[in-house]
Amino acid sequence: MTRDDIKDLILEIIKDIDEDANFATLQSDQPLRDQLDLDSMDFLDIVMELRKRHKLQIPEEDYPQLASLDSCVNYLEPMLKNV
């Protein structure tokens, strides 16, 4: 997967969780939770969906690395490079 593919994947998962999510003003370097009003359950849903779709195991101590769209891509890119 390319970096753009990973961004699209994350945004698609967020849209599935919150169909009212507005990406128009989304800043990729800012925390997703603050910009999209995601709560901790929404965040866990994102992690679980990544596990379900791509069999990714993301340890809880790595969750802070998924804070922004950019950091998600940076974290997931090595895991999804051969997908």
Buried (B, 14 or more C-beta within 10 A) or exposed (E): BEEEEBBEBBBEBBEEBBEEBEEEEBEBEBBBBEBBEBEEEBBBBBBEBBEEEEEBEBEEEEBEBBBBBBBBBBBBBEBBEEE
